[in-house]
Amino acid sequence: MGGQGGGPGAPRAVDVARLAGVSQKTVSRVFNGERYVSAEVRERVLRAAEGVGYRLNGAARALASGRTRSIGVVTLGTALYGPASLLICIERAARDAGYALRVVNTLEGDPAGVAGAVESLLEQGVDGIVVSEPIDEGSVSLSVDIPVLVLGAPAAFGGPRAVAAGVGAESLARAATEHLLDLGHVTVHHLAGPQRWFAARDRLQGWRAALAAREREQPPVIEGDWSASSGYTAGHELAAAGDVTAVFAANDDMAVGLIRALLEAGLRVPHDVSVVGFDDIPVSAYVTPPLTTVRQPFDAVAREGLRLLVQAIEKPDAEPAPAGDPPVELVVRASTAPPPTGGGRPAPGSRDSAHAPPTTAD
């Protein structure tokens, strides 16, 4: 194990060990991504390595171990908050585990899709692959002899050596719906995401499960496309229905568009209609009213998923580790309240309703 460059003045592992106050064996463990190194020691070693300009010769390590210490990621090429945030956390978790990341983006409707992206990563040479929140492209057959982690989709999607980790979407959606039912709403309408997305299906399933558990009516679902404009269109449709008191939107962007349409129709949020979103995008705390939402546990999902994948890479004969459940965090703000009582709901479009101030939930 030596510093990259190899010249007489090149920093060595012993220099890193001396600066970090650890043994050379510990330095080796950190750079080889081995377990049983505390987060504090790992951080100290990496900081010392950066300070002396030390980098492990990755090519030499790959030749010695038969592994490249790299992980490929197949992700949908999108600027949407959820997939982009999860990718950032996957990169951080891979780095902390001692692996480099190689990313291939797919596009919705791309005929090559996931299978083509996986083939590209195999040609580059990776030790494992993450398929991150794919959309349903029909039957996908992957001939892969390395471990594949599938995040947010059925395990069979990834091939014979696939491991799966949930992203918690169904549990989060159920918590969002239960919050509205707990406030006293008789039922909850759902503004769903596009159903080609496994993520949208999971949120729909969580909504249905929450209503079914309480034997509540399941209103017709309106399907959006994740955009605020589709939420805006849905909001006018729901406002015209006249009997809607609570809506769970499958992402925050659609929730923001939905609220705008409700307000334009003369309905007060949350006094007349309560709205819950999904994601907790940075702007959700600053819209009017501040949005109640469920926060996606991107970091926990990425770390748990990478733990499973790294074990499958480094200990292929070991019994697969059980996947843990991601945390559920409901962020209650001012867009939810108990349903209106008596005849307090104004007619849509009335002057009084348009100018009445919103009621803030306790």
Backbone hydrogen bonds, N-H to C=O, Kabsch-Sander energy under -0.5 kcal/mol:
donor,donor_aa,acceptor,acceptor_aa,energy
4,Q,55,R,-1.9
6,G,3,G,-0.8
10,A,7,G,-1.6
15,D,12,R,-0.6
16,V,12,R,-1.6
17,A,13,A,-2.7
18,R,14,V,-2.4
19,L,15,D,-2.1
20,A,16,V,-2.5
21,G,17,A,-1.4
22,V,17,A,-2.1
27,V,23,S,-1.7
28,S,24,Q,-2.5
29,R,25,K,-2.3
30,V,26,T,-2.4
31,F,27,V,-2.4
32,N,28,S,-1.4
33,G,30,V,-1.4
34,E,29,R,-2.4
42,R,38,S,-2.8
43,E,39,A,-2.3
44,R,40,E,-2.0
45,V,41,V,-2.7
46,L,42,R,-2.5
47,R,43,E,-2.3
48,A,44,R,-2.2
49,A,45,V,-2.7
50,E,46,L,-2.1
51,G,47,R,-2.0
52,V,48,A,-1.9
53,G,49,A,-0.8
54,Y,49,A,-2.8
57,N,2,G,-1.1
58,G,56,L,-1.4
61,R,57,N,-1.9
62,A,58,G,-2.4
63,L,59,A,-2.1
64,A,60,A,-2.0
65,S,61,R,-2.4
66,G,62,A,-2.2
71,I,100,A,-2.7
72,G,128,G,-2.7
73,V,102,R,-2.9
74,V,130,V,-3.3
75,T,73,V,-0.6
75,T,104,V,-1.9
76,L,132,S,-0.6
77,G,106,T,-4.4
78,T,76,L,-1.4
84,A,80,L,-2.0
85,S,81,Y,-2.5
86,L,82,G,-2.4
87,L,83,P,-2.0
88,I,84,A,-1.7
89,C,85,S,-1.8
90,I,86,L,-2.3
91,E,87,L,-2.3
92,R,88,I,-1.9
93,A,89,C,-2.5
94,A,90,I,-2.6
95,R,91,E,-2.2
96,D,92,R,-2.3
97,A,93,A,-1.3
98,G,95,R,-1.5
99,Y,94,A,-2.8
100,A,69,R,-2.7
102,R,71,I,-2.5
104,V,73,V,-2.9
106,T,75,T,-2.4
110,D,107,L,-2.5
116,G,112,A,-2.1
117,A,113,G,-1.8
118,V,114,V,-2.9
119,E,115,A,-2.1
120,S,116,G,-1.9
121,L,117,A,-2.0
122,L,118,V,-2.4
123,E,119,E,-1.9
124,Q,120,S,-1.3
125,G,121,L,-1.5
127,D,70,S,-2.9
128,G,70,S,-0.7
129,I,147,P,-2.0
130,V,72,G,-3.0
131,V,129,I,-0.5
131,V,149,L,-3.3
132,S,74,V,-2.8
132,S,130,V,-0.7
133,E,131,V,-0.7
133,E,151,L,-2.3
136,D,196,R,-3.8
137,E,135,I,-0.7
137,E,138,G,-0.5
142,L,140,V,-0.6
143,S,141,S,-0.5
144,V,142,L,-1.2
148,V,161,R,-1.6
149,L,129,I,-3.3
150,V,148,V,-0.5
150,V,163,V,-2.7
151,L,131,V,-2.7
151,L,149,L,-0.6
152,G,150,V,-0.6
152,G,165,A,-1.6
157,F,154,P,-1.5
158,G,155,A,-1.9
159,G,156,A,-1.0
162,A,159,G,-1.4
163,V,148,V,-3.0
165,A,150,V,-2.0
172,L,168,G,-2.4
173,A,169,A,-2.5
174,R,170,E,-2.2
175,A,171,S,-2.2
176,A,172,L,-2.2
177,T,173,A,-2.2
178,E,174,R,-2.8
179,H,175,A,-2.0
180,L,176,A,-1.3
181,L,177,T,-2.1
182,D,178,E,-2.9
183,L,179,H,-1.1
184,G,181,L,-1.4
185,H,180,L,-1.7
189,H,246,A,-2.8
191,L,248,F,-2.2
192,A,190,H,-0.8
192,A,222,I,-2.8
197,W,194,P,-2.0
198,F,134,P,-1.0
201,R,197,W,-1.8
202,D,198,F,-2.4
203,R,199,A,-1.7
204,L,200,A,-2.1
205,Q,201,R,-2.5
206,G,202,D,-2.2
207,W,203,R,-2.0
208,R,204,L,-2.4
209,A,205,Q,-2.7
210,A,206,G,-2.0
211,L,207,W,-2.0
212,A,208,R,-2.9
213,A,209,A,-2.2
214,R,210,A,-0.8
214,R,211,L,-0.6
215,E,212,A,-1.3
216,R,211,L,-2.8
222,I,190,H,-2.0
224,G,192,A,-3.4
224,G,222,I,-0.5
231,G,227,S,-1.5
232,Y,228,A,-2.2
233,T,229,S,-2.1
234,A,230,S,-2.1
235,G,231,G,-2.3
236,H,232,Y,-1.6
237,E,233,T,-1.5
238,L,234,A,-2.7
239,A,235,G,-2.5
240,A,236,H,-1.7
241,A,237,E,-0.8
241,A,238,L,-0.5
242,G,238,L,-0.8
242,G,239,A,-0.7
247,V,274,S,-2.4
248,F,189,H,-2.9
249,A,247,V,-0.6
249,A,276,V,-3.1
250,A,191,L,-2.6
252,D,278,F,-1.5
255,A,251,N,-1.6
256,V,252,D,-2.5
257,G,253,D,-1.9
258,L,254,M,-2.5
259,I,255,A,-2.5
260,R,256,V,-1.9
261,A,257,G,-1.9
262,L,258,L,-2.4
263,L,259,I,-2.6
264,E,260,R,-2.1
265,A,261,A,-1.7
266,G,263,L,-1.5
267,L,262,L,-2.6
272,D,268,R,-2.8
273,V,268,R,-2.0
274,S,245,T,-2.7
275,V,335,S,-2.5
276,V,247,V,-2.3
277,G,292,T,-2.6
279,D,294,V,-3.1
284,S,281,I,-1.9
285,A,282,P,-0.7
286,Y,283,V,-2.1
287,V,283,V,-0.6
291,L,284,S,-2.9
292,T,275,V,-0.6
293,T,331,V,-2.2
294,V,277,G,-0.5
295,R,329,E,-2.5
296,Q,279,D,-1.2
298,F,296,Q,-1.7
301,V,297,P,-2.6
302,A,298,F,-2.5
303,R,299,D,-2.4
304,E,300,A,-2.3
305,G,301,V,-2.5
306,L,302,A,-2.7
307,R,303,R,-2.0
308,L,304,E,-1.9
309,L,305,G,-2.3
310,V,306,L,-2.9
311,Q,307,R,-1.9
312,A,308,L,-1.9
313,I,309,L,-2.0
314,E,310,V,-3.0
315,K,311,Q,-2.6
318,A,315,K,-1.8
329,E,295,R,-0.5
329,E,327,P,-0.5
331,V,293,T,-3.2
331,V,329,E,-0.5
332,V,330,L,-0.8
333,R,331,V,-0.6
334,A,290,P,-0.7
335,S,290,P,-0.6
344,G,341,T,-1.5
349,G,265,A,-2.5
350,S,347,A,-2.2
354,A,350,S,-1.9
355,H,351,R,-1.3
356,A,352,D,-1.0
